[in-house]
């Protein structure tokens, strides 16, 4: 997650630990140890002579701990990196990929709709009209194309892969 920095987005978990995004596990662990020592409420409290650590001091400690929890696990780090990349490039983060054949068809008057059930119970959908231009370009190019579909209810998105060899007649 990105963290607020003076009201604007900017603190990434990497910045909190003062490491490069390509840092190794060992580099991150060393910086985490240093950051946790300098931000730990008991250490800060003892140095400051105050009666109790401030909210800012506790927040800093919690940010360091959260950054380490995310970046120390390879799977959560990969997910975090994907979200970070998406936030920078405005790329769609998709929950999964399916082929066009995995979608089921449904007809409404003159419009055909392809549906794929989301884990929330609603559907990802695309109509024959929306698919029309994409189908033409896939056949003309003779290669794959894809389209990202949002769920009708939740925030999940899937990527539908359309192969030139797929029978696209509805």
N, CA and C of each residue as an Amber inpcrd file, in Angstrom:
protein
   510
   0.8290000  -1.1770000   0.0000000   0.0000000   0.0000000   0.0000000
   0.8710000   1.2360000   0.0000000   0.3470000   2.2760000  -0.5810000
   1.0210000   3.5530000  -0.5130000   0.5670000   4.2550000   0.7410000
   1.4550000   4.9830000   1.3320000   1.1320000   5.6690000   2.5750000
   1.1130000   7.1680000   2.3540000   0.3240000   7.8660000   3.1630000
   0.2410000   9.3180000   3.0510000   1.5190000   9.9570000   3.5630000
   1.9740000  10.9410000   2.8710000   3.1550000  11.7010000   3.2510000
   2.7950000  13.1680000   3.1010000   2.5520000  13.8220000   4.1950000
   2.1110000  15.2190000   4.1720000   0.8770000  15.4060000   3.3060000
  -0.0400000  14.4720000   3.4200000  -1.3030000  14.5960000   2.7010000
  -1.2740000  14.1010000   1.2710000  -0.1010000  13.6840000   0.7710000
  -0.0490000  13.1850000  -0.5960000   0.5150000  11.7790000  -0.5900000
   0.2260000  11.0280000  -1.6340000   0.7460000   9.6720000  -1.7180000
   2.2390000   9.7370000  -1.9880000   2.9890000   8.8190000  -1.3950000
   4.4010000   8.8570000  -1.6750000   5.2100000   7.8200000  -0.9390000
   4.8830000   7.4900000   0.2780000   5.6700000   6.5210000   1.0340000
   5.3110000   5.1090000   0.5980000   6.2510000   4.4470000  -0.0220000
   6.0570000   3.0400000  -0.3270000   6.7250000   2.2320000   0.7790000
   6.4690000   0.9580000   0.8320000   7.1260000   0.1040000   1.8150000
   8.6440000   0.1310000   1.6180000   9.0840000   0.2460000   0.3780000
  10.5180000   0.3140000   0.1000000  11.1180000   1.6010000   0.6730000
  10.4140000   2.7080000   0.5090000  10.8970000   3.9790000   1.0550000
  10.9340000   3.9400000   2.5760000   9.9440000   3.3090000   3.1810000
   9.9000000   3.2160000   4.6420000  11.1210000   2.4630000   5.1600000
  11.5320000   1.4140000   4.4440000  12.7030000   0.6410000   4.8550000
  14.0020000   1.1880000   4.2580000  13.9090000   2.2530000   3.4690000
  15.0820000   2.8910000   2.8340000  15.8880000   1.9080000   1.9900000
  15.1730000   1.1510000   1.1470000  15.8270000   0.2170000   0.2310000
  15.3060000   0.4330000  -1.1790000  16.0860000  -0.0100000  -2.1240000
  15.6980000   0.0180000  -3.5290000  14.6650000  -1.0870000  -3.7770000
  13.8240000  -0.9150000  -4.7720000  12.8070000  -1.9210000  -5.0890000
  13.3990000  -3.2430000  -5.5620000  14.6550000  -3.2300000  -5.9610000
  15.3200000  -4.4760000  -6.3830000  16.1500000  -5.0690000  -5.2410000
  15.9950000  -4.5480000  -4.0300000  16.7980000  -4.9860000  -2.8880000
  16.5810000  -6.4600000  -2.5830000  17.6380000  -7.0950000  -2.1290000
  17.5470000  -8.5030000  -1.7390000  16.8790000  -8.6000000  -0.3710000
  16.5140000  -9.8160000  -0.0330000  15.9110000 -10.0800000   1.2740000
  16.8620000  -9.6290000   2.3890000  18.1530000  -9.9590000   2.2550000
  19.1290000  -9.6060000   3.2920000  19.2680000  -8.0940000   3.4530000
  19.2800000  -7.3670000   2.3360000  19.3530000  -5.9050000   2.4130000
  18.1270000  -5.3380000   3.1360000  16.9560000  -5.8630000   2.7780000
  15.7330000  -5.3810000   3.4280000  15.7360000  -5.7140000   4.9120000
  16.2100000  -6.9120000   5.2730000  16.2390000  -7.3200000   6.6740000
  17.1560000  -6.4140000   7.4910000  18.3240000  -6.0800000   6.9420000
  19.2530000  -5.1930000   7.6470000  18.6300000  -3.8030000   7.8530000
  18.0080000  -3.2760000   6.8210000  17.3810000  -1.9520000   6.9430000
  16.1670000  -2.0020000   7.8660000  15.4540000  -3.1160000   7.8520000
  14.3260000  -3.2680000   8.7660000  14.8090000  -3.2350000  10.2080000
  15.8640000  -3.9810000  10.5070000  16.4010000  -4.0030000  11.8710000
  16.7860000  -2.6020000  12.3310000  17.4630000  -1.8530000  11.4730000
  17.8690000  -0.4910000  11.8310000  16.6440000   0.4040000  12.0190000
  15.6690000   0.2890000  11.1130000  14.4750000   1.1370000  11.1840000
  13.6180000   0.8080000  12.3990000  13.5200000  -0.4640000  12.7430000
  12.6830000  -0.8510000  13.8790000  13.3210000  -0.3690000  15.1750000
  14.6500000  -0.3830000  15.2420000  15.3260000   0.1160000  16.4400000
  15.1630000   1.6220000  16.6040000  15.2390000   2.3460000  15.5050000
  15.1260000   3.8090000  15.6100000  13.6870000   4.2840000  15.7520000
  12.7180000   3.4160000  15.4280000  11.3200000   3.8460000  15.5230000
  10.5500000   3.1750000  16.6540000  11.1620000   2.2040000  17.3320000
  10.4450000   1.4770000  18.3800000  10.0290000   2.4490000  19.4890000
   8.7600000   2.4410000  19.8830000   8.2640000   3.4020000  20.8850000
   9.0600000   3.3880000  22.1990000   9.4980000   2.2070000  22.6420000
  10.2660000   2.1470000  23.8880000  11.6170000   2.8390000  23.7500000
  12.2750000   2.6500000  22.6100000  13.5800000   3.2790000  22.3770000
  13.4270000   4.7870000  22.2400000  12.4320000   5.2080000  21.4680000
  12.1900000   6.6370000  21.2610000  11.7850000   7.2860000  22.5810000
  10.9430000   6.6140000  23.3290000  10.4600000   7.1040000  24.6160000
  11.6360000   7.3040000  25.5840000  12.5440000   6.3270000  25.6400000
  13.6790000   6.4090000  26.5610000  14.5990000   7.5730000  26.2040000
  14.8040000   7.8220000  24.9060000  15.6880000   8.9060000  24.4680000
  15.0600000  10.2810000  24.6590000  13.7430000  10.3700000  24.4720000
  13.0810000  11.6830000  24.4920000  12.8170000  12.2020000  25.8960000
  12.7090000  11.3020000  26.8570000  12.4120000  11.7210000  28.2170000
  10.9610000  12.1120000  28.4220000  10.1160000  11.8760000  27.4370000
   8.6940000  12.1830000  27.5630000   8.0180000  11.1100000  28.4000000
   6.8090000  11.4020000  28.8460000   6.0530000  10.4470000  29.6600000
   5.5540000   9.2590000  28.8630000   5.2770000   9.4530000  27.5590000
   4.8060000   8.3670000  26.7040000   5.1220000   8.7120000  25.2590000
   5.2820000   7.6890000  24.4210000   5.5750000   7.9420000  23.0040000
   4.4100000   8.6730000  22.3330000   4.7380000   9.5400000  21.3850000
   3.6910000  10.2710000  20.6650000   3.0270000   9.3740000  19.6310000
   1.8890000   9.8180000  19.1460000   1.1730000   9.0700000  18.1010000
   1.9960000   8.9490000  16.8420000   2.7480000   9.9960000  16.4970000
   3.6060000   9.9550000  15.3120000   4.6950000   8.8980000  15.4550000
   5.2560000   8.7790000  16.6680000   6.2980000   7.7890000  16.9090000
   5.7250000   6.3770000  16.7830000   4.5440000   6.1750000  17.3120000
   3.9120000   4.8630000  17.2060000   3.5390000   4.5480000  15.7610000
   3.0520000   5.5600000  15.0290000   2.7130000   5.3640000  13.6160000
   3.9420000   4.9760000  12.8040000   5.0660000   5.6240000  13.0690000
   6.2970000   5.3060000  12.3470000   6.6960000   3.8520000  12.5910000
   6.6120000   3.4210000  13.8270000   6.9350000   2.0370000  14.1790000
   6.0060000   1.0650000  13.4470000   4.7170000   1.3630000  13.4450000
   3.7490000   0.4860000  12.7830000   3.9740000   0.4360000  11.2770000
   4.3440000   1.5620000  10.6680000   4.6320000   1.5770000   9.2270000
   5.8390000   0.6950000   8.9040000   6.8730000   0.7690000   9.7410000
   8.0640000  -0.0660000   9.5270000   7.6920000  -1.5420000   9.6520000
   6.9310000  -1.8770000  10.6680000   6.5230000  -3.2650000  10.8750000
   5.6740000  -3.7760000   9.7060000   4.7210000  -2.9550000   9.2470000
   3.8730000  -3.3610000   8.1130000   4.7000000  -3.5460000   6.8480000
   5.6350000  -2.6240000   6.5940000   6.4850000  -2.7270000   5.4060000
   7.2600000  -4.0370000   5.4260000   7.8100000  -4.3940000   6.5790000
   8.5600000  -5.6370000   6.6850000   7.6640000  -6.8530000   6.4900000
   6.4850000  -6.8400000   7.0720000   5.5610000  -7.9700000   6.9350000
   5.2200000  -8.2210000   5.4720000   5.0230000  -7.1630000   4.7190000
   4.6710000  -7.3010000   3.2990000   5.8770000  -7.7210000   2.4680000
   7.0060000  -7.0400000   2.6510000   8.1630000  -7.2700000   1.7870000
   8.9740000  -8.5060000   2.1460000   8.8430000  -9.0290000   3.3510000
   9.6340000 -10.1990000   3.7420000   9.0590000 -11.4970000   3.1840000
   7.7930000 -11.5070000   2.8140000   7.1570000 -12.6920000   2.2400000
   7.1620000 -12.5750000   0.7150000   7.7620000 -13.5230000   0.0000000
   7.8640000 -13.4040000  -1.4670000   6.5180000 -13.2170000  -2.1760000
   5.4800000 -13.9280000  -1.7380000   4.1780000 -13.8090000  -2.4040000
   3.5440000 -12.4470000  -2.1460000   3.5870000 -11.9780000  -0.9060000
   2.9820000 -10.6760000  -0.6200000   3.8080000  -9.5620000  -1.2600000
   5.1370000  -9.7600000  -1.3630000   5.9700000  -8.7600000  -2.0310000
   5.6120000  -8.6750000  -3.5120000   5.4060000  -9.8330000  -4.1450000
   5.0350000  -9.8400000  -5.5630000   3.6890000  -9.1330000  -5.7730000
   2.7240000  -9.4240000  -4.9210000   1.4200000  -8.7540000  -5.0220000
   1.5690000  -7.2530000  -4.8180000   2.3570000  -6.8790000  -3.8280000
   2.5840000  -5.4540000  -3.5510000   3.2700000  -4.7820000  -4.7410000
   4.2740000  -5.4400000  -5.3160000   4.9680000  -4.8730000  -6.4750000
   4.0090000  -4.6710000  -7.6470000   3.1000000  -5.6290000  -7.8590000
   2.1120000  -5.4970000  -8.9330000   1.1830000  -4.3100000  -8.6820000
   0.7390000  -4.1470000  -7.4410000  -0.1120000  -2.9960000  -7.1080000
   0.6410000  -1.6840000  -7.2670000   1.8990000  -1.6820000  -6.8810000
   2.7260000  -0.4870000  -7.0090000   2.9090000  -0.1250000  -8.4810000
   3.1940000  -1.1240000  -9.2990000   3.3360000  -0.9100000 -10.7380000
   2.0330000  -0.3890000 -11.3370000   0.9360000  -0.9900000 -10.9470000
  -0.3660000  -0.5570000 -11.4630000  -0.6590000   0.8790000 -11.0600000
  -0.3220000   1.2550000  -9.8510000  -0.5990000   2.6270000  -9.4140000
   0.2540000   3.6320000 -10.1750000   1.4240000   3.2110000 -10.5950000
   2.3160000   4.1080000 -11.3440000   1.9240000   4.2010000 -12.8180000
   1.5150000   3.0870000 -13.3760000   1.2330000   3.0350000 -14.8110000
  -0.2410000   3.0140000 -15.1450000  -1.0710000   3.0420000 -14.1340000
  -2.5070000   2.9350000 -14.3240000  -2.8520000   1.6900000 -15.1370000
  -2.1850000   0.6050000 -14.7970000  -2.4000000  -0.6820000 -15.4330000
  -3.5040000  -1.4000000 -14.6630000  -4.3400000  -2.1300000 -15.3640000
  -5.3660000  -2.9130000 -14.6910000  -4.7320000  -4.0990000 -13.9760000
  -5.0510000  -4.2550000 -12.7240000  -4.6220000  -5.4220000 -11.9650000
  -5.7500000  -6.4370000 -12.0590000  -5.4270000  -7.5780000 -12.6300000
  -6.4610000  -8.5830000 -12.8600000  -6.3220000  -9.7220000 -11.8670000
  -7.4540000 -10.3140000 -11.5310000  -7.4950000 -11.4220000 -10.5860000
  -7.1120000 -12.7290000 -11.2550000  -7.2890000 -12.8330000 -12.5520000
  -6.9600000 -14.0560000 -13.2650000  -7.1890000 -13.9060000 -14.7510000
  -6.8300000 -14.9450000 -15.4890000  -7.0320000 -14.9650000 -16.9370000
  -7.8920000 -16.1660000 -17.2990000  -8.7610000 -15.9690000 -18.2780000
  -9.5850000 -17.0600000 -18.8030000  -9.5770000 -16.9520000 -20.3190000
  -9.9800000 -18.0260000 -20.9670000 -10.1350000 -17.9750000 -22.4240000
 -11.5900000 -17.6310000 -22.7330000 -11.8230000 -17.1680000 -23.9170000
 -13.1700000 -16.8160000 -24.3480000 -14.0970000 -18.0290000 -24.2760000
 -13.5440000 -19.2160000 -24.5320000 -14.3470000 -20.4410000 -24.5110000
 -14.8940000 -20.7580000 -23.1270000 -14.2700000 -20.2520000 -22.0870000
 -14.7180000 -20.5250000 -20.7200000 -15.9510000 -19.7020000 -20.3350000
 -16.3170000 -18.7310000 -21.1680000 -17.4790000 -17.8970000 -20.8700000
 -18.7290000 -18.5720000 -21.4210000 -19.8450000 -18.3930000 -20.7330000
 -21.1010000 -18.9690000 -21.2150000 -21.9120000 -17.8800000 -21.9150000
 -22.6520000 -18.2690000 -22.9600000 -23.4290000 -17.3260000 -23.7380000
 -24.8670000 -17.2140000 -23.2740000 -25.4120000 -16.0350000 -23.4860000
 -26.8080000 -15.7730000 -23.1420000 -27.3340000 -14.7390000 -24.1490000
 -28.5190000 -14.9760000 -24.6670000 -29.0930000 -14.0690000 -25.6620000
 -30.1760000 -13.1960000 -25.0360000 -30.1260000 -11.9050000 -25.3550000
 -31.1580000 -10.9380000 -24.9590000 -31.5820000 -10.2140000 -26.2300000
 -32.7380000 -10.5710000 -26.7780000 -33.2060000  -9.9990000 -28.0390000
 -32.1480000 -10.1860000 -29.1110000 -31.6220000  -9.1060000 -29.6890000
 -30.6260000  -9.2230000 -30.7570000 -29.1800000  -9.2030000 -30.2340000
 -29.0080000  -9.0220000 -28.9470000 -27.6620000  -8.9070000 -28.3790000
 -27.2980000 -10.1950000 -27.6360000 -26.1350000 -10.7100000 -27.9520000
 -25.5950000 -11.8710000 -27.2390000 -24.6400000 -11.3640000 -26.1700000
 -24.6710000 -12.0210000 -25.0360000 -23.8020000 -11.6260000 -23.9330000
 -23.0280000 -12.8540000 -23.4690000 -21.7330000 -12.6790000 -23.2670000
 -20.9050000 -13.7380000 -22.7160000 -20.6590000 -13.4250000 -21.2520000
 -20.8050000 -14.4450000 -20.3970000 -20.7110000 -14.2510000 -18.9530000
 -19.7050000 -15.2180000 -18.3410000 -19.0700000 -14.7770000 -17.2620000
 -18.1930000 -15.6400000 -16.4680000 -18.4340000 -15.2650000 -15.0150000
 -18.7410000 -16.2520000 -14.1900000 -19.1140000 -15.9660000 -12.8100000
 -17.9050000 -15.5740000 -11.9670000 -18.0790000 -14.4960000 -11.2200000
 -17.0730000 -14.0010000 -10.2900000 -17.2250000 -14.7480000  -8.9730000
 -16.1930000 -14.7400000  -8.1780000 -16.2910000 -15.4230000  -6.8870000
 -17.2520000 -14.7300000  -5.9360000 -17.6320000 -13.4580000  -6.2130000
 -18.6120000 -12.7640000  -5.3720000 -20.0400000 -13.2000000  -5.7070000
 -20.2170000 -13.9270000  -6.8280000 -21.5380000 -14.3950000  -7.2160000
 -22.1030000 -13.6630000  -8.4240000 -21.6180000 -12.4540000  -8.6890000
 -22.0700000 -11.7100000  -9.8660000 -21.2580000 -12.1970000 -11.0720000
 -21.2920000 -11.4370000 -12.1720000 -20.6520000 -11.8920000 -13.3970000
 -19.7660000 -10.8290000 -14.0190000 -18.7510000 -11.3180000 -14.7400000
 -17.9940000 -10.5160000 -15.6910000 -18.7510000 -10.7070000 -16.9960000
 -18.9420000  -9.6460000 -17.7670000 -19.7030000  -9.8300000 -19.0080000
 -19.1820000  -8.9320000 -20.1120000 -19.4300000  -9.3930000 -21.3450000
 -19.1250000  -8.6130000 -22.5320000 -20.1940000  -8.9620000 -23.5660000
 -20.6680000  -7.9620000 -24.2790000 -21.7070000  -8.1970000 -25.2860000
 -21.0780000  -8.4420000 -26.6430000 -21.8850000  -8.9900000 -27.5590000
 -21.4150000  -9.2420000 -28.9160000 -21.0270000  -7.9350000 -29.6000000
 -21.7120000  -6.8650000 -29.2750000 -21.3910000  -5.5620000 -29.8580000
 -20.0040000  -5.1070000 -29.3960000 -19.7470000  -5.2260000 -28.0960000
 -18.4480000  -4.8290000 -27.5440000 -17.3200000  -5.7130000 -28.0800000
 -17.6290000  -6.9730000 -28.2910000 -16.6440000  -7.9350000 -28.7550000
 -16.3740000  -7.8120000 -30.2590000 -17.3100000  -7.2380000 -31.0010000
 -17.2260000  -7.1720000 -32.4560000 -15.9350000  -6.6060000 -33.0030000
 -15.5330000  -5.4260000 -32.5510000 -14.3150000  -4.8050000 -33.0650000
 -13.0800000  -5.6050000 -32.6920000 -13.0620000  -6.1110000 -31.4930000
 -11.9250000  -6.8900000 -31.0350000 -11.7700000  -8.1630000 -31.8540000
 -12.8740000  -8.8130000 -32.1550000 -12.8580000 -10.0420000 -32.9480000
 -12.2610000  -9.7760000 -34.3270000 -12.6720000  -8.7120000 -34.9640000
 -12.1500000  -8.3690000 -36.2870000 -10.6550000  -8.1430000 -36.2770000
 -10.1660000  -7.4440000 -35.2820000  -8.7340000  -7.1630000 -35.2180000
  -7.9300000  -8.4190000 -34.8950000  -8.4920000  -9.3200000 -34.1070000
  -7.8110000 -10.5750000 -33.7860000  -7.6860000 -11.4290000 -35.0330000
  -8.7780000 -11.5650000 -35.7970000  -8.7610000 -12.3730000 -37.0210000
  -7.8060000 -11.7710000 -38.0470000  -7.8340000 -10.4380000 -38.1950000
  -6.9820000  -9.7720000 -39.1710000  -5.5010000  -9.9280000 -38.8120000
  -5.1920000  -9.8220000 -37.5460000  -3.7960000  -9.9070000 -37.1200000
  -3.3120000 -11.3480000 -37.0250000  -4.2450000 -12.2890000 -36.8840000
  -3.8730000 -13.6940000 -36.7960000  -3.1400000 -14.0520000 -35.5090000
  -3.3940000 -13.3150000 -34.4440000  -2.7330000 -13.6110000 -33.1660000
  -3.6930000 -13.4040000 -32.0100000  -3.1800000 -13.4540000 -30.8030000
  -4.0160000 -13.2970000 -29.6180000  -4.2810000 -11.8300000 -29.3020000
  -5.3670000 -11.6300000 -28.5970000  -5.6850000 -10.3230000 -28.0310000
  -6.3360000 -10.5970000 -26.6860000  -6.4940000  -9.5580000 -25.9070000
  -7.1570000  -9.7420000 -24.6210000  -7.9550000  -8.5000000 -24.2790000
  -8.9180000  -8.7060000 -23.3930000  -9.7300000  -7.6040000 -22.9070000
  -9.9020000  -7.8210000 -21.3930000  -9.8390000  -6.7230000 -20.6370000
 -10.0150000  -6.7900000 -19.1940000 -11.4610000  -6.4260000 -18.8800000
 -12.1230000  -7.3150000 -18.1270000 -13.5220000  -7.1050000 -17.7820000
 -13.6770000  -6.9260000 -16.2800000 -14.4180000  -5.8940000 -15.8570000
 -14.6970000  -5.7310000 -14.4280000 -15.9050000  -6.5730000 -14.0280000
 -15.9580000  -6.9570000 -12.7720000 -17.1340000  -7.6390000 -12.2360000
 -18.2670000  -6.6330000 -12.1410000 -19.4890000  -7.1150000 -12.2510000
 -20.6490000  -6.2370000 -12.1580000 -20.9030000  -5.7070000 -10.7600000
 -20.3240000  -6.3280000  -9.7330000 -20.5930000  -5.9170000  -8.3560000
 -19.3640000  -5.5360000  -7.5450000 -18.2970000  -6.3160000  -7.6590000
 -17.1330000  -6.0490000  -6.8020000 -16.0130000  -5.4090000  -7.6160000
 -14.8580000  -5.2720000  -7.0160000 -13.7440000  -4.5770000  -7.6610000
 -12.8350000  -5.4960000  -8.4670000 -13.1230000  -6.7900000  -8.5210000
 -12.2710000  -7.7220000  -9.2590000 -12.3930000  -7.5150000 -10.7650000
 -11.2810000  -7.8470000 -11.4540000 -11.2410000  -7.8010000 -12.9150000
 -10.5700000  -9.0710000 -13.3940000 -10.9620000  -9.5280000 -14.5740000
 -10.3080000 -10.6710000 -15.2070000  -9.8760000 -10.2740000 -16.6070000
  -8.8990000 -10.9990000 -17.1150000  -8.4450000 -10.8000000 -18.4920000
  -8.9610000 -11.9700000 -19.3060000  -9.6480000 -11.6620000 -20.3900000
 -10.1660000 -12.6900000 -21.2950000  -9.2330000 -12.7430000 -22.5020000
  -8.6550000 -13.9150000 -22.7420000  -7.7390000 -14.1180000 -23.8620000
  -8.5360000 -14.6000000 -25.0610000  -8.3340000 -13.9410000 -26.1790000
  -9.0410000 -14.2850000 -27.4140000  -8.0010000 -14.6900000 -28.4410000
  -8.0620000 -15.9190000 -28.8780000  -7.1130000 -16.4770000 -29.8250000
  -7.7080000 -16.3880000 -31.2390000  -6.8720000 -16.1550000 -32.2160000
  -7.3460000 -16.0510000 -33.6080000  -7.9800000 -17.3310000 -34.0940000
  -7.5920000 -18.4790000 -33.5440000  -8.1420000 -19.7510000 -33.9790000
  -9.4720000 -20.0690000 -33.3110000  -9.9060000 -19.2530000 -32.3750000
 -11.1620000 -19.4870000 -31.6660000 -12.3460000 -19.2270000 -32.5770000
 -13.3390000 -20.1100000 -32.4870000 -14.5840000 -19.9030000 -33.2270000
 -15.3810000 -18.8530000 -32.4700000 -15.5180000 -17.6880000 -33.0610000
 -16.1710000 -16.5730000 -32.3740000 -17.6210000 -16.3820000 -32.7860000
 -18.1700000 -17.3210000 -33.5160000 -19.5890000 -17.1940000 -33.8960000
 -20.4550000 -17.4520000 -32.6770000 -21.5210000 -16.6630000 -32.5620000
 -22.3930000 -16.7860000 -31.3890000 -23.7110000 -17.3880000 -31.7850000
